[in-house]
Amino acid sequence: MIDEAVAATCRAHADLVRDAARARPKAWGALAAHGIVAFRERAGRPPSDAERRAIWVGLWRAVEAARQSPTQP
């Protein structure tokens, strides 16, 4: 469920992933919020604290990967 929410969030909000990688203000917060919403839609409930942290870790890995991308300006 967590991996699905992270993947769906990254697909739907690739612009926020790139913006967070570029350290644009508020991009990370918006991306994290979308990840939580994606989890809620799939699970039918809010994430537990541990699940929330796992979602953030998954999203942060995507941001880090975007930072390493050769297409990053």
ROTORZA-65925 format. One record per residue (C-alpha): residue in three letters; x negated, y, z; chain. Coordinates in steps of 0.25 Angstrom, whole numbers, plus 5000, padded with zeros to 4 digits. Example, Ala and Ser with C-alpha at 12.3 -4.5 7.8 and 13.67 -1.06 7.14 Angstrom:
! residues 2
+--------+------+------+------+--------+
| residu |   px |   py |   pz | chaine |
+--------+------+------+------+--------+
|    ALA | 4951 | 4982 | 5031 |      A |
|    SER | 4945 | 4996 | 5029 |      A |
+--------+------+------+------+--------+
//
This chain:
! residues 73
+--------+------+------+------+--------+
| residu |   px |   py |   pz | chaine |
+--------+------+------+------+--------+
|    MET | 5000 | 5000 | 5000 |      A |
|    ILE | 4989 | 5010 | 5004 |      A |
|    ASP | 4981 | 5007 | 4991 |      A |
|    GLU | 4993 | 5008 | 4983 |      A |
|    ALA | 4996 | 5022 | 4989 |      A |
|    VAL | 4982 | 5027 | 4987 |      A |
|    ALA | 4981 | 5022 | 4972 |      A |
|    ALA | 4995 | 5028 | 4969 |      A |
|    THR | 4991 | 5041 | 4976 |      A |
|    CYS | 4978 | 5042 | 4968 |      A |
|    ARG | 4985 | 5039 | 4955 |      A |
|    ALA | 4996 | 5049 | 4957 |      A |
|    HIS | 4987 | 5060 | 4963 |      A |
|    ALA | 4974 | 5058 | 4956 |      A |
|    ASP | 4973 | 5074 | 4956 |      A |
|    LEU | 4973 | 5074 | 4971 |      A |
|    VAL | 4962 | 5063 | 4971 |      A |
|    ARG | 4953 | 5072 | 4962 |      A |
|    ASP | 4957 | 5084 | 4970 |      A |
|    ALA | 4953 | 5078 | 4983 |      A |
|    ALA | 4940 | 5073 | 4977 |      A |
|    ARG | 4937 | 5087 | 4974 |      A |
|    ALA | 4941 | 5092 | 4988 |      A |
|    ARG | 4952 | 5100 | 4983 |      A |
|    PRO | 4960 | 5106 | 4995 |      A |
|    LYS | 4972 | 5098 | 4999 |      A |
|    ALA | 4970 | 5087 | 4989 |      A |
|    TRP | 4966 | 5076 | 4999 |      A |
|    GLY | 4978 | 5079 | 5008 |      A |
|    ALA | 4988 | 5079 | 4996 |      A |
|    LEU | 4982 | 5066 | 4991 |      A |
|    ALA | 4982 | 5059 | 5005 |      A |
|    ALA | 4997 | 5064 | 5006 |      A |
|    HIS | 5000 | 5057 | 4993 |      A |
|    GLY | 4994 | 5044 | 4997 |      A |
|    ILE | 5002 | 5044 | 5010 |      A |
|    VAL | 5015 | 5046 | 5002 |      A |
|    ALA | 5011 | 5036 | 4992 |      A |
|    PHE | 5010 | 5026 | 5003 |      A |
|    ARG | 5023 | 5030 | 5009 |      A |
|    GLU | 5030 | 5028 | 4996 |      A |
|    ARG | 5024 | 5014 | 4995 |      A |
|    ALA | 5025 | 5009 | 5009 |      A |
|    GLY | 5038 | 5016 | 5012 |      A |
|    ARG | 5032 | 5021 | 5025 |      A |
|    PRO | 5021 | 5031 | 5030 |      A |
|    PRO | 5007 | 5025 | 5031 |      A |
|    SER | 5002 | 5021 | 5045 |      A |
|    ASP | 4989 | 5029 | 5049 |      A |
|    ALA | 4980 | 5018 | 5044 |      A |
|    GLU | 4987 | 5018 | 5031 |      A |
|    ARG | 4987 | 5033 | 5029 |      A |
|    ARG | 4972 | 5033 | 5032 |      A |
|    ALA | 4970 | 5021 | 5022 |      A |
|    ILE | 4978 | 5029 | 5011 |      A |
|    TRP | 4968 | 5041 | 5014 |      A |
|    VAL | 4956 | 5032 | 5013 |      A |
|    GLY | 4961 | 5027 | 5000 |      A |
|    LEU | 4964 | 5041 | 4994 |      A |
|    TRP | 4951 | 5046 | 4999 |      A |
|    ARG | 4943 | 5035 | 4992 |      A |
|    ALA | 4950 | 5039 | 4979 |      A |
|    VAL | 4946 | 5054 | 4982 |      A |
|    GLU | 4932 | 5049 | 4984 |      A |
|    ALA | 4932 | 5041 | 4971 |      A |
|    ALA | 4937 | 5053 | 4964 |      A |
|    ARG | 4925 | 5061 | 4970 |      A |
|    GLN | 4915 | 5051 | 4964 |      A |
|    SER | 4922 | 5051 | 4950 |      A |
|    PRO | 4913 | 5056 | 4939 |      A |
|    THR | 4925 | 5065 | 4934 |      A |
|    GLN | 4925 | 5073 | 4947 |      A |
|    PRO | 4921 | 5087 | 4944 |      A |
+--------+------+------+------+--------+
//
